Amino acid sequence: MAETKLTLENLKESLAQDTKVKVAAVDIDGILRGKIIHKSKFLQIAETGFGFCSVIFGWDIQDINYTISSIEFAGKDAQYFDLIAKIDFDSYRRIPWEDNIPFFLVHLYHPSTNKLLYCCPRTLLKSAVEDFVTDCGLTPYCGVEFEFFCFKETTESLSQKSFSPLKPLTLGMCGYSLLRPTQNQEFYYNAFDWLQQFKVDIESWHTETGPGVFEAAIGYQEAKEAGDRATLFKTAMKQIGLKHGIMPSFMAKPYGDQPGCSGHMHFSLKNDQGENVFAVGEKSKYEGITQTAVWFLAGVLKGLPSILAVLAPTVNSYKRLVENYWAPVSVSWGIDSRHTAVRVIAPPSTSASATRMEMRVSGADINPHLALAAVLKCGYWGIKTKAELPVGPSHTPEEVSQNQRLARTLQEAIHEMDKKDSVARTVLGNEFVNHYVGTRKHEWNLWQNAVTDYELKRYMELI
């Protein structure tokens, strides 16, 4: 039987047995910022919304205030006024590992304009979807898959030993193992079952090669829902891990001598008849994909250098994007090629209805809403401008290496995004880009000023 859709009219009845509700917003790093609200208070604000401090867009992942002048919500003149948070009833779910407490995401509005907040990740993805629906009569569908290391650690244990050495959940390199999950079967099965109850269904999950590494593919969904589920997955997996004495980490590259953790994203577009327009429509010169697919791909590839700071948002991201570790480092594409930035998956590798693009540059440290939005915005721009592919398909690592190299550091990626004529500014808008670039400059400045273990070990005694 289909579940009854939650509305303002049936909200009180749906929460009749509850005493409290949990709500959350998504910040620029994809972190959930939220709180618990008494049910009576929640019912009062359910229609009109409530104040949510704008500081969540004025500080970083560790609550250090931004110092870059382009950021409205930080700096010496910041007032830290309240944003208007409105409950998204479509996001309603219950958290099974927290006694089934009701949970909602919010939409954020700027109090001065009464418009959706320009730097809110959910706003950006909503805008990307509306572009396709309104102008093209198409609906984007997406799926995200995460690789992540799991450790037998706690916040306290890491602090006590200064984050080294790390104790992995399992030992050895054992991808697709049927033995390793059995060592932690309660965690492995509870995660699958609880996430399904949480409406974040996992299509599949398995061990990857590396100590304590798992890969989970989140079920394919309409793009906005896919963004919500991918973001919720990361926090949910951390919370479920806590219940089992395990710390999952979505850091892109915890070990220098191991492959990093990807956050691959899959994309397709459906028309009003439910047909996949990457497979149905005007044929292109490339077997198995349409001209619409080619235009979408061209937009993504042309925009890729300038949205890289969204797909690789941390200093650590670029330690993953190096040669010979399964991560793409150039503007490249290929038919069913795992060497390229974009892998085109089309018949005969899959059915026509499952034809899709896989973005392979992104790591597990992405903010899923922003990463999905950035790729979709570039793809939409490619379709609207009938963009031409900047490069032909690549088949081998040698061919891939001949293409334009992507930025090697966050600083280089910021520079590309910040250019006045960048594709990122064209598709994401100046307001968002100015804010986002400011947050990444802050991230880079902290790294530039840090004295690392590497420097101490290399220079302290001998220089």
GUGUMI-52797 format. One record per residue (C-alpha): residue in three letters; x, y, z. Coordinates in pm, whole numbers. Example, Ala and Ser with C-alpha at 12.3 -4.5 7.8 and 13.67 -1.06 7.14 Angstrom:
<r res="ALA" xx="1230" yy="-450" zz="780"/>
<r res="SER" xx="1367" yy="-106" zz="714"/>
//
This chain:
<r res="MET" xx="0" yy="0" zz="0"/>
<r res="ALA" xx="135" yy="344" zz="-96"/>
<r res="GLU" xx="235" yy="566" zz="194"/>
<r res="THR" xx="10" yy="865" zz="255"/>
<r res="LYS" xx="180" yy="1188" zz="147"/>
<r res="LEU" xx="252" yy="1416" zz="442"/>
<r res="THR" xx="86" yy="1758" zz="421"/>
<r res="LEU" xx="17" yy="2047" zz="653"/>
<r res="GLU" xx="-337" yy="1914" zz="689"/>
<r res="ASN" xx="-242" yy="1568" zz="814"/>
<r res="LEU" xx="79" yy="1668" zz="995"/>
<r res="LYS" xx="-69" yy="1678" zz="1347"/>
<r res="GLU" xx="-225" yy="1335" zz="1303"/>
<r res="SER" xx="97" yy="1189" zz="1164"/>
<r res="LEU" xx="294" yy="1312" zz="1466"/>
<r res="ALA" xx="26" yy="1218" zz="1721"/>
<r res="GLN" xx="250" yy="972" zz="1909"/>
<r res="ASP" xx="562" yy="1193" zz="1901"/>
<r res="THR" xx="697" yy="1448" zz="2148"/>
<r res="LYS" xx="983" yy="1593" zz="1944"/>
<r res="VAL" xx="1100" yy="1644" zz="1585"/>
<r res="LYS" xx="1448" yy="1674" zz="1432"/>
<r res="VAL" xx="1517" yy="1927" zz="1155"/>
<r res="ALA" xx="1830" yy="2008" zz="956"/>
<r res="ALA" xx="1972" yy="2236" zz="688"/>
<r res="VAL" xx="2260" yy="2148" zz="455"/>
<r res="ASP" xx="2567" yy="2373" zz="476"/>
<r res="ILE" xx="2820" yy="2451" zz="203"/>
<r res="ASP" xx="3033" yy="2144" zz="289"/>
<r res="GLY" xx="2734" yy="1909" zz="288"/>
<r res="ILE" xx="2722" yy="1890" zz="667"/>
<r res="LEU" xx="2378" yy="1866" zz="827"/>
<r res="ARG" xx="2324" yy="2150" zz="1074"/>
<r res="GLY" xx="2013" yy="2099" zz="1281"/>
<r res="LYS" xx="1835" yy="2060" zz="1612"/>
<r res="ILE" xx="1548" yy="1892" zz="1793"/>
<r res="ILE" xx="1225" yy="2091" zz="1835"/>
<r res="HIS" xx="939" yy="2025" zz="2076"/>
<r res="LYS" xx="640" yy="1894" zz="1882"/>
<r res="SER" xx="409" yy="2177" zz="1990"/>
<r res="LYS" xx="663" yy="2435" zz="1870"/>
<r res="PHE" xx="715" yy="2244" zz="1546"/>
<r res="LEU" xx="342" yy="2244" zz="1471"/>
<r res="GLN" xx="336" yy="2621" zz="1525"/>
<r res="ILE" xx="616" yy="2691" zz="1276"/>
<r res="ALA" xx="535" yy="2418" zz="1023"/>
<r res="GLU" xx="353" yy="2657" zz="787"/>
<r res="THR" xx="539" yy="2987" zz="829"/>
<r res="GLY" xx="891" yy="2866" zz="906"/>
<r res="PHE" xx="1137" yy="2962" zz="1177"/>
<r res="GLY" xx="1461" yy="3152" zz="1223"/>
<r res="PHE" xx="1787" yy="2965" zz="1156"/>
<r res="CYS" xx="2112" yy="3151" zz="1228"/>
<r res="SER" xx="2299" yy="3247" zz="910"/>
<r res="VAL" xx="2630" yy="3165" zz="1079"/>
<r res="ILE" xx="2603" yy="2815" zz="928"/>
<r res="PHE" xx="2707" yy="2982" zz="600"/>
<r res="GLY" xx="2961" yy="3204" zz="774"/>
<r res="TRP" xx="3188" yy="2938" zz="918"/>
<r res="ASP" xx="3371" yy="2630" zz="797"/>
<r res="ILE" xx="3352" yy="2259" zz="873"/>
<r res="GLN" xx="3510" yy="2319" zz="1217"/>
<r res="ASP" xx="3310" yy="2635" zz="1296"/>
<r res="ILE" xx="3598" yy="2871" zz="1219"/>
<r res="ASN" xx="3460" yy="3196" zz="1080"/>
<r res="TYR" xx="3542" yy="3282" zz="720"/>
<r res="THR" xx="3759" yy="3590" zz="676"/>
<r res="ILE" xx="3706" yy="3642" zz="301"/>
<r res="SER" xx="3522" yy="3965" zz="219"/>
<r res="SER" xx="3302" yy="3808" zz="-54"/>
<r res="ILE" xx="3107" yy="3611" zz="210"/>
<r res="GLU" xx="2796" yy="3790" zz="334"/>
<r res="PHE" xx="2757" yy="3588" zz="651"/>
<r res="ALA" xx="3101" yy="3637" zz="806"/>
<r res="GLY" xx="3358" yy="3905" zz="880"/>
<r res="LYS" xx="3381" yy="4195" zz="1121"/>
<r res="ASP" xx="3060" yy="4358" zz="998"/>
<r res="ALA" xx="2846" yy="4044" zz="995"/>
<r res="GLN" xx="2523" yy="4066" zz="1194"/>
<r res="TYR" xx="2459" yy="3689" zz="1191"/>
<r res="PHE" xx="2092" yy="3751" zz="1126"/>
<r res="ASP" xx="1841" yy="3469" zz="1099"/>
<r res="LEU" xx="1759" yy="3300" zz="772"/>
<r res="ILE" xx="1401" yy="3180" zz="726"/>
<r res="ALA" xx="1383" yy="2801" zz="738"/>
<r res="LYS" xx="1071" yy="2642" zz="591"/>
<r res="ILE" xx="989" yy="2276" zz="644"/>
<r res="ASP" xx="1015" yy="2057" zz="335"/>
<r res="PHE" xx="731" yy="1809" zz="386"/>
<r res="ASP" xx="856" yy="1596" zz="98"/>
<r res="SER" xx="1173" yy="1522" zz="298"/>
<r res="TYR" xx="983" yy="1360" zz="587"/>
<r res="ARG" xx="1124" yy="1035" zz="715"/>
<r res="ARG" xx="1192" yy="870" zz="1051"/>
<r res="ILE" xx="1533" yy="777" zz="1194"/>
<r res="PRO" xx="1520" yy="410" zz="1297"/>
<r res="TRP" xx="1845" yy="418" zz="1497"/>
<r res="GLU" xx="1710" yy="718" zz="1697"/>
<r res="ASP" xx="1384" yy="560" zz="1818"/>
<r res="ASN" xx="1207" yy="659" zz="1494"/>
<r res="ILE" xx="1213" yy="1031" zz="1566"/>
<r res="PRO" xx="1051" yy="1228" zz="1278"/>
<r res="PHE" xx="1302" yy="1412" zz="1060"/>
<r res="PHE" xx="1270" yy="1695" zz="807"/>
<r res="LEU" xx="1506" yy="1894" zz="587"/>
<r res="VAL" xx="1439" yy="2265" zz="538"/>
<r res="HIS" xx="1448" yy="2513" zz="253"/>
<r res="LEU" xx="1632" yy="2834" zz="344"/>
<r res="TYR" xx="1520" yy="3184" zz="243"/>
<r res="HIS" xx="1706" yy="3514" zz="266"/>
<r res="PRO" xx="1504" yy="3753" zz="490"/>
<r res="SER" xx="1591" yy="4060" zz="279"/>
<r res="THR" xx="1468" yy="3919" zz="-52"/>
<r res="ASN" xx="1228" yy="3645" zz="59"/>
<r res="LYS" xx="1391" yy="3433" zz="-211"/>
<r res="LEU" xx="1553" yy="3095" zz="-172"/>
<r res="LEU" xx="1905" yy="3140" zz="-33"/>
<r res="TYR" xx="2154" yy="3169" zz="-320"/>
<r res="CYS" xx="2429" yy="2971" zz="-147"/>
<r res="CYS" xx="2212" yy="2693" zz="-4"/>
<r res="PRO" xx="2308" yy="2360" zz="-168"/>
<r res="ARG" xx="1946" yy="2244" zz="-186"/>
<r res="THR" xx="1853" yy="2570" zz="-360"/>
<r res="LEU" xx="2119" yy="2520" zz="-628"/>
<r res="LEU" xx="2010" yy="2165" zz="-705"/>
<r res="LYS" xx="1643" yy="2268" zz="-712"/>
<r res="SER" xx="1732" yy="2539" zz="-965"/>
<r res="ALA" xx="1923" yy="2291" zz="-1182"/>
<r res="VAL" xx="1625" yy="2056" zz="-1194"/>
<r res="GLU" xx="1382" yy="2338" zz="-1270"/>
<r res="ASP" xx="1597" yy="2446" zz="-1568"/>
<r res="PHE" xx="1541" yy="2109" zz="-1732"/>
<r res="VAL" xx="1176" yy="2073" zz="-1636"/>
<r res="THR" xx="1072" yy="2427" zz="-1738"/>
<r res="ASP" xx="1282" yy="2480" zz="-2051"/>
<r res="CYS" xx="1328" yy="2128" zz="-2185"/>
<r res="GLY" xx="1038" yy="1924" zz="-2049"/>
<r res="LEU" xx="1296" yy="1683" zz="-1906"/>
<r res="THR" xx="1352" yy="1542" zz="-1558"/>
<r res="PRO" xx="1706" yy="1463" zz="-1442"/>
<r res="TYR" xx="1766" yy="1134" zz="-1263"/>
<r res="CYS" xx="2082" yy="1067" zz="-1066"/>
<r res="GLY" xx="2258" yy="808" zz="-856"/>
<r res="VAL" xx="2557" yy="851" zz="-627"/>
<r res="GLU" xx="2799" yy="582" zz="-511"/>
<r res="PHE" xx="3047" yy="634" zz="-229"/>
<r res="GLU" xx="3367" yy="458" zz="-134"/>
<r res="PHE" xx="3469" yy="511" zz="228"/>
<r res="PHE" xx="3716" yy="380" zz="483"/>
<r res="CYS" xx="3589" yy="249" zz="818"/>
<r res="PHE" xx="3803" yy="261" zz="1131"/>
<r res="LYS" xx="3790" yy="116" zz="1482"/>
<r res="GLU" xx="3821" yy="466" zz="1621"/>
<r res="THR" xx="3632" yy="730" zz="1818"/>
<r res="THR" xx="3669" yy="1106" zz="1840"/>
<r res="GLU" xx="3851" yy="1055" zz="2170"/>
<r res="SER" xx="4088" yy="784" zz="2044"/>
<r res="LEU" xx="4190" yy="993" zz="1742"/>
<r res="SER" xx="4250" yy="1299" zz="1960"/>
<r res="GLN" xx="4461" yy="1106" zz="2209"/>
<r res="LYS" xx="4698" yy="977" zz="1942"/>
<r res="SER" xx="4686" yy="1283" zz="1714"/>
<r res="PHE" xx="4511" yy="1089" zz="1436"/>
<r res="SER" xx="4793" yy="838" zz="1388"/>
<r res="PRO" xx="4824" yy="545" zz="1351"/>
<r res="LEU" xx="4472" yy="469" zz="1228"/>
<r res="LYS" xx="4319" yy="131" zz="1312"/>
<r res="PRO" xx="4121" yy="2" zz="1010"/>
<r res="LEU" xx="3803" yy="-199" zz="1057"/>
<r res="THR" xx="3949" yy="-491" zz="860"/>
<r res="LEU" xx="4294" yy="-576" zz="730"/>
<r res="GLY" xx="4426" yy="-637" zz="380"/>
<r res="MET" xx="4312" yy="-573" zz="25"/>
<r res="CYS" xx="3993" yy="-767" zz="-32"/>
<r res="GLY" xx="3746" yy="-611" zz="-278"/>
<r res="TYR" xx="3405" yy="-776" zz="-319"/>
<r res="SER" xx="3484" yy="-1004" zz="-27"/>
<r res="LEU" xx="3218" yy="-1229" zz="126"/>
<r res="LEU" xx="3441" yy="-1289" zz="429"/>
<r res="ARG" xx="3522" yy="-937" zz="547"/>
<r res="PRO" xx="3160" yy="-820" zz="603"/>
<r res="THR" xx="3099" yy="-1126" zz="821"/>
<r res="GLN" xx="3359" yy="-994" zz="1065"/>
<r res="ASN" xx="3127" yy="-697" zz="1127"/>
<r res="GLN" xx="2796" yy="-848" zz="1023"/>
<r res="GLU" xx="2574" yy="-657" zz="1267"/>
<r res="PHE" xx="2706" yy="-323" zz="1138"/>
<r res="TYR" xx="2692" yy="-439" zz="776"/>
<r res="TYR" xx="2331" yy="-563" zz="786"/>
<r res="ASN" xx="2194" yy="-298" zz="1024"/>
<r res="ALA" xx="2326" yy="-26" zz="795"/>
<r res="PHE" xx="2151" yy="-177" zz="492"/>
<r res="ASP" xx="1821" yy="-233" zz="673"/>
<r res="TRP" xx="1811" yy="91" zz="871"/>
<r res="LEU" xx="1894" yy="301" zz="565"/>
<r res="GLN" xx="1608" yy="136" zz="377"/>
<r res="GLN" xx="1372" yy="227" zz="663"/>
<r res="PHE" xx="1519" yy="579" zz="649"/>
<r res="LYS" xx="1423" yy="606" zz="279"/>
<r res="VAL" xx="1785" yy="606" zz="169"/>
<r res="ASP" xx="1782" yy="268" zz="-3"/>
<r res="ILE" xx="2116" yy="117" zz="-98"/>
<r res="GLU" xx="2109" yy="-65" zz="-431"/>
<r res="SER" xx="2418" yy="-260" zz="-332"/>
<r res="TRP" xx="2714" yy="-239" zz="-103"/>
<r res="HIS" xx="3032" yy="-437" zz="-76"/>
<r res="THR" xx="3394" yy="-425" zz="33"/>
<r res="GLU" xx="3638" yy="-238" zz="-191"/>
<r res="THR" xx="4009" yy="-299" zz="-220"/>
<r res="GLY" xx="4185" yy="-161" zz="86"/>
<r res="PRO" xx="4177" yy="-197" zz="465"/>
<r res="GLY" xx="3824" yy="-138" zz="594"/>
<r res="VAL" xx="3694" yy="7" zz="267"/>
<r res="PHE" xx="3331" yy="-23" zz="157"/>
<r res="GLU" xx="3142" yy="100" zz="-148"/>
<r res="ALA" xx="2770" yy="176" zz="-138"/>
<r res="ALA" xx="2553" yy="263" zz="-439"/>
<r res="ILE" xx="2248" yy="467" zz="-343"/>
<r res="GLY" xx="1931" yy="395" zz="-539"/>
<r res="TYR" xx="1872" yy="593" zz="-861"/>
<r res="GLN" xx="1622" yy="876" zz="-804"/>
<r res="GLU" xx="1490" yy="1205" zz="-937"/>
<r res="ALA" xx="1780" yy="1447" zz="-894"/>
<r res="LYS" xx="1655" yy="1650" zz="-596"/>
<r res="GLU" xx="1571" yy="1334" zz="-405"/>
<r res="ALA" xx="1905" yy="1183" zz="-509"/>
<r res="GLY" xx="2085" yy="1484" zz="-362"/>
<r res="ASP" xx="1895" yy="1458" zz="-35"/>
<r res="ARG" xx="1957" yy="1086" zz="-6"/>
<r res="ALA" xx="2329" yy="1111" zz="-82"/>
<r res="THR" xx="2377" yy="1383" zz="180"/>
<r res="LEU" xx="2166" yy="1197" zz="435"/>
<r res="PHE" xx="2360" yy="877" zz="362"/>
<r res="LYS" xx="2690" yy="1026" zz="475"/>
<r res="THR" xx="2560" yy="1150" zz="810"/>
<r res="ALA" xx="2347" yy="838" zz="858"/>
<r res="MET" xx="2642" yy="608" zz="798"/>
<r res="LYS" xx="2848" yy="801" zz="1055"/>
<r res="GLN" xx="2567" yy="774" zz="1311"/>
<r res="ILE" xx="2515" yy="403" zz="1244"/>
<r res="GLY" xx="2889" yy="355" zz="1276"/>
<r res="LEU" xx="2882" yy="522" zz="1618"/>
<r res="LYS" xx="2624" yy="267" zz="1730"/>
<r res="HIS" xx="2874" yy="-10" zz="1647"/>
<r res="GLY" xx="3204" yy="145" zz="1761"/>
<r res="ILE" xx="3303" yy="224" zz="1403"/>
<r res="MET" xx="3405" yy="553" zz="1239"/>
<r res="PRO" xx="3329" yy="574" zz="865"/>
<r res="SER" xx="3529" yy="845" zz="687"/>
<r res="PHE" xx="3445" yy="1011" zz="357"/>
<r res="MET" xx="3783" yy="1181" zz="336"/>
<r res="ALA" xx="3908" yy="1153" zz="-22"/>
<r res="LYS" xx="4254" yy="1014" zz="56"/>
<r res="PRO" xx="4333" yy="897" zz="412"/>
<r res="TYR" xx="4643" yy="699" zz="303"/>
<r res="GLY" xx="4910" yy="822" zz="65"/>
<r res="ASP" xx="4991" yy="472" zz="-61"/>
<r res="GLN" xx="4633" yy="353" zz="-118"/>
<r res="PRO" xx="4371" yy="447" zz="-377"/>
<r res="GLY" xx="4142" yy="726" zz="-262"/>
<r res="CYS" xx="3768" yy="724" zz="-208"/>
<r res="SER" xx="3545" yy="818" zz="-500"/>
<r res="GLY" xx="3200" yy="972" zz="-505"/>
<r res="HIS" xx="3095" yy="882" zz="-859"/>
<r res="MET" xx="2769" yy="1028" zz="-989"/>
<r res="HIS" xx="2541" yy="892" zz="-1262"/>
<r res="PHE" xx="2312" yy="1108" zz="-1475"/>
<r res="SER" xx="2028" yy="1060" zz="-1722"/>
<r res="LEU" xx="1732" yy="1265" zz="-1845"/>
<r res="LYS" xx="1374" yy="1146" zz="-1898"/>
<r res="ASN" xx="1101" yy="1307" zz="-2107"/>
<r res="ASP" xx="731" yy="1329" zz="-2017"/>
<r res="GLN" xx="677" yy="977" zz="-2149"/>
<r res="GLY" xx="944" yy="841" zz="-1917"/>
<r res="GLU" xx="1187" yy="776" zz="-2202"/>
<r res="ASN" xx="1560" yy="818" zz="-2150"/>
<r res="VAL" xx="1657" yy="1093" zz="-2397"/>
<r res="PHE" xx="2021" yy="986" zz="-2389"/>
<r res="ALA" xx="1899" yy="678" zz="-2581"/>
<r res="VAL" xx="1573" yy="792" zz="-2748"/>
<r res="GLY" xx="1575" yy="1078" zz="-3000"/>
<r res="GLU" xx="1800" yy="1218" zz="-3272"/>
<r res="LYS" xx="2097" yy="986" zz="-3313"/>
<r res="SER" xx="2453" yy="1111" zz="-3286"/>
<r res="LYS" xx="2759" yy="982" zz="-3467"/>
<r res="TYR" xx="2849" yy="785" zz="-3155"/>
<r res="GLU" xx="2690" yy="443" zz="-3129"/>
<r res="GLY" xx="2420" yy="410" zz="-2864"/>
<r res="ILE" xx="2376" yy="774" zz="-2761"/>
<r res="THR" xx="2165" yy="1061" zz="-2890"/>
<r res="GLN" xx="2260" yy="1411" zz="-2995"/>
<r res="THR" xx="2105" yy="1538" zz="-2671"/>
<r res="ALA" xx="2347" yy="1316" zz="-2480"/>
<r res="VAL" xx="2639" yy="1454" zz="-2679"/>
<r res="TRP" xx="2538" yy="1815" zz="-2611"/>
<r res="PHE" xx="2497" yy="1737" zz="-2240"/>
<r res="LEU" xx="2839" yy="1569" zz="-2235"/>
<r res="ALA" xx="3000" yy="1860" zz="-2421"/>
<r res="GLY" xx="2866" yy="2109" zz="-2167"/>
<r res="VAL" xx="2997" yy="1901" zz="-1879"/>
<r res="LEU" xx="3343" yy="1862" zz="-2031"/>
<r res="LYS" xx="3372" yy="2232" zz="-2121"/>
<r res="GLY" xx="3266" yy="2328" zz="-1772"/>
<r res="LEU" xx="3468" yy="2065" zz="-1587"/>
<r res="PRO" xx="3785" yy="2269" zz="-1518"/>
<r res="SER" xx="3581" yy="2554" zz="-1368"/>
<r res="ILE" xx="3355" yy="2336" zz="-1150"/>
<r res="LEU" xx="3640" yy="2116" zz="-1026"/>
<r res="ALA" xx="3647" yy="2302" zz="-694"/>
<r res="VAL" xx="3293" yy="2171" zz="-636"/>
<r res="LEU" xx="3378" yy="1813" zz="-737"/>
<r res="ALA" xx="3704" yy="1824" zz="-539"/>
<r res="PRO" xx="3625" yy="2068" zz="-256"/>
<r res="THR" xx="3906" yy="2007" zz="-6"/>
<r res="VAL" xx="4284" yy="2028" zz="2"/>
<r res="ASN" xx="4291" yy="1651" zz="44"/>
<r res="SER" xx="4075" yy="1596" zz="-270"/>
<r res="TYR" xx="4376" yy="1659" zz="-494"/>
<r res="LYS" xx="4584" yy="1389" zz="-324"/>
<r res="ARG" xx="4330" yy="1146" zz="-477"/>
<r res="LEU" xx="4340" yy="1308" zz="-823"/>
<r res="VAL" xx="4682" yy="1175" zz="-920"/>
<r res="GLU" xx="4794" yy="942" zz="-1195"/>
<r res="ASN" xx="4798" yy="563" zz="-1151"/>
<r res="TYR" xx="4541" yy="545" zz="-871"/>
<r res="TRP" xx="4216" yy="491" zz="-1066"/>
<r res="ALA" xx="4120" yy="859" zz="-1051"/>
<r res="PRO" xx="4076" yy="1064" zz="-1374"/>
<r res="VAL" xx="4291" yy="1376" zz="-1400"/>
<r res="SER" xx="4204" yy="1520" zz="-1743"/>
<r res="VAL" xx="3916" yy="1657" zz="-1948"/>
<r res="SER" xx="3825" yy="1325" zz="-2110"/>
<r res="TRP" xx="3544" yy="1086" zz="-2190"/>
<r res="GLY" xx="3502" yy="740" zz="-2330"/>
<r res="ILE" xx="3247" yy="469" zz="-2398"/>
<r res="ASP" xx="3250" yy="244" zz="-2090"/>
<r res="SER" xx="3602" yy="357" zz="-2000"/>
<r res="ARG" xx="3703" yy="382" zz="-1634"/>
<r res="HIS" xx="4014" yy="581" zz="-1728"/>
<r res="THR" xx="3818" yy="894" zz="-1823"/>
<r res="ALA" xx="3658" yy="1184" zz="-1637"/>
<r res="VAL" xx="3318" yy="1096" zz="-1782"/>
<r res="ARG" xx="3230" yy="737" zz="-1860"/>
<r res="VAL" xx="2945" yy="702" zz="-2109"/>
<r res="ILE" xx="2750" yy="385" zz="-2029"/>
<r res="ALA" xx="2542" yy="277" zz="-2329"/>
<r res="PRO" xx="2443" yy="-42" zz="-2517"/>
<r res="PRO" xx="2578" yy="-304" zz="-2541"/>
<r res="SER" xx="2723" yy="-252" zz="-2190"/>
<r res="THR" xx="2374" yy="-179" zz="-2057"/>
<r res="SER" xx="2016" yy="-157" zz="-2177"/>
<r res="ALA" xx="1905" yy="148" zz="-2376"/>
<r res="SER" xx="1680" yy="261" zz="-2091"/>
<r res="ALA" xx="1979" yy="260" zz="-1853"/>
<r res="THR" xx="2202" yy="474" zz="-2080"/>
<r res="ARG" xx="2375" yy="731" zz="-1863"/>
<r res="MET" xx="2683" yy="944" zz="-1792"/>
<r res="GLU" xx="2909" yy="864" zz="-1498"/>
<r res="MET" xx="3113" yy="1154" zz="-1354"/>
<r res="ARG" xx="3426" yy="989" zz="-1214"/>
<r res="VAL" xx="3624" yy="1294" zz="-1102"/>
<r res="SER" xx="3425" yy="1354" zz="-784"/>
<r res="GLY" xx="3544" yy="1208" zz="-454"/>
<r res="ALA" xx="3359" yy="1090" zz="-144"/>
<r res="ASP" xx="3420" yy="1431" zz="14"/>
<r res="ILE" xx="3175" yy="1609" zz="-218"/>
<r res="ASN" xx="2872" yy="1802" zz="-106"/>
<r res="PRO" xx="2628" yy="1588" zz="-311"/>
<r res="HIS" xx="2374" yy="1867" zz="-370"/>
<r res="LEU" xx="2640" yy="2102" zz="-508"/>
<r res="ALA" xx="2819" yy="1838" zz="-714"/>
<r res="LEU" xx="2501" yy="1710" zz="-877"/>
<r res="ALA" xx="2384" yy="2067" zz="-942"/>
<r res="ALA" xx="2715" yy="2174" zz="-1098"/>
<r res="VAL" xx="2720" yy="1883" zz="-1345"/>
<r res="LEU" xx="2351" yy="1925" zz="-1432"/>
<r res="LYS" xx="2391" yy="2300" zz="-1484"/>
<r res="CYS" xx="2682" yy="2239" zz="-1722"/>
<r res="GLY" xx="2487" yy="1969" zz="-1905"/>
<r res="TYR" xx="2185" yy="2198" zz="-1941"/>
<r res="TRP" xx="2408" yy="2475" zz="-2076"/>
<r res="GLY" xx="2555" yy="2227" zz="-2326"/>
<r res="ILE" xx="2209" yy="2130" zz="-2452"/>
<r res="LYS" xx="2085" yy="2489" zz="-2477"/>
<r res="THR" xx="2394" yy="2605" zz="-2667"/>
<r res="LYS" xx="2430" yy="2280" zz="-2868"/>
<r res="ALA" xx="2789" yy="2269" zz="-2751"/>
<r res="GLU" xx="3050" yy="2075" zz="-2943"/>
<r res="LEU" xx="3268" yy="1820" zz="-2771"/>
<r res="PRO" xx="3608" yy="1970" zz="-2684"/>
<r res="VAL" xx="3775" yy="1629" zz="-2725"/>
<r res="GLY" xx="3699" yy="1295" zz="-2887"/>
<r res="PRO" xx="3661" yy="970" zz="-2694"/>
<r res="SER" xx="3962" yy="817" zz="-2521"/>
<r res="HIS" xx="4013" yy="443" zz="-2485"/>
<r res="THR" xx="4351" yy="395" zz="-2316"/>
<r res="PRO" xx="4544" yy="567" zz="-2035"/>
<r res="GLU" xx="4787" yy="697" zz="-2296"/>
<r res="GLU" xx="4507" yy="865" zz="-2493"/>
<r res="VAL" xx="4360" yy="1011" zz="-2174"/>
<r res="SER" xx="4696" yy="1161" zz="-2078"/>
<r res="GLN" xx="4703" yy="1365" zz="-2400"/>
<r res="ASN" xx="4401" yy="1571" zz="-2292"/>
<r res="GLN" xx="4390" yy="1890" zz="-2083"/>
<r res="ARG" xx="4517" yy="1823" zz="-1729"/>
<r res="LEU" xx="4280" yy="1927" zz="-1452"/>
<r res="ALA" xx="4399" yy="2146" zz="-1166"/>
<r res="ARG" xx="4648" yy="1981" zz="-934"/>
<r res="THR" xx="4552" yy="2178" zz="-622"/>
<r res="LEU" xx="4250" yy="2344" zz="-468"/>
<r res="GLN" xx="4419" yy="2680" zz="-526"/>
<r res="GLU" xx="4444" yy="2615" zz="-901"/>
<r res="ALA" xx="4081" yy="2498" zz="-913"/>
<r res="ILE" xx="3965" yy="2810" zz="-729"/>
<r res="HIS" xx="4149" yy="3026" zz="-983"/>
<r res="GLU" xx="3967" yy="2856" zz="-1272"/>
<r res="MET" xx="3629" yy="2894" zz="-1109"/>
<r res="ASP" xx="3687" yy="3259" zz="-1016"/>
<r res="LYS" xx="3770" yy="3378" zz="-1368"/>
<r res="LYS" xx="3526" yy="3642" zz="-1495"/>
<r res="ASP" xx="3435" yy="3437" zz="-1801"/>
<r res="SER" xx="3435" yy="3093" zz="-1637"/>
<r res="VAL" xx="3166" yy="2843" zz="-1732"/>
<r res="ALA" xx="3099" yy="2812" zz="-1359"/>
<r res="ARG" xx="2993" yy="3178" zz="-1341"/>
<r res="THR" xx="2776" yy="3133" zz="-1649"/>
<r res="VAL" xx="2588" yy="2831" zz="-1517"/>
<r res="LEU" xx="2599" yy="2871" zz="-1137"/>
<r res="GLY" xx="2567" yy="3250" zz="-1117"/>
<r res="ASN" xx="2796" yy="3513" zz="-968"/>
<r res="GLU" xx="2629" yy="3521" zz="-626"/>
<r res="PHE" xx="2691" yy="3153" zz="-565"/>
<r res="VAL" xx="3040" yy="3150" zz="-719"/>
<r res="ASN" xx="3155" yy="3452" zz="-518"/>
<r res="HIS" xx="3038" yy="3290" zz="-196"/>
<r res="TYR" xx="3178" yy="2947" zz="-279"/>
<r res="VAL" xx="3515" yy="3078" zz="-398"/>
<r res="GLY" xx="3544" yy="3269" zz="-70"/>
<r res="THR" xx="3488" yy="2951" zz="131"/>
<r res="ARG" xx="3750" yy="2760" zz="-71"/>
<r res="LYS" xx="4005" yy="3042" zz="-42"/>
<r res="HIS" xx="3955" yy="3018" zz="333"/>
<r res="GLU" xx="4013" yy="2642" zz="314"/>
<r res="TRP" xx="4332" yy="2691" zz="114"/>
<r res="ASN" xx="4463" yy="2966" zz="343"/>
<r res="LEU" xx="4429" yy="2741" zz="649"/>
<r res="TRP" xx="4631" yy="2474" zz="470"/>
<r res="GLN" xx="4895" yy="2723" zz="357"/>
<r res="ASN" xx="4949" yy="2833" zz="716"/>
<r res="ALA" xx="4958" yy="2484" zz="866"/>
<r res="VAL" xx="5286" yy="2320" zz="966"/>
<r res="THR" xx="5256" yy="1951" zz="879"/>
<r res="ASP" xx="5414" yy="1633" zz="1011"/>
<r res="TYR" xx="5584" yy="1596" zz="673"/>
<r res="GLU" xx="5765" yy="1927" zz="720"/>
<r res="LEU" xx="5875" yy="1842" zz="1072"/>
<r res="LYS" xx="6005" yy="1500" zz="971"/>
<r res="ARG" xx="6183" yy="1632" zz="662"/>
<r res="TYR" xx="6337" yy="1958" zz="786"/>
<r res="MET" xx="6348" yy="1978" zz="1165"/>
<r res="GLU" xx="6676" yy="1799" zz="1223"/>
<r res="LEU" xx="6867" yy="1818" zz="898"/>
<r res="ILE" xx="6801" yy="2149" zz="726"/>
//
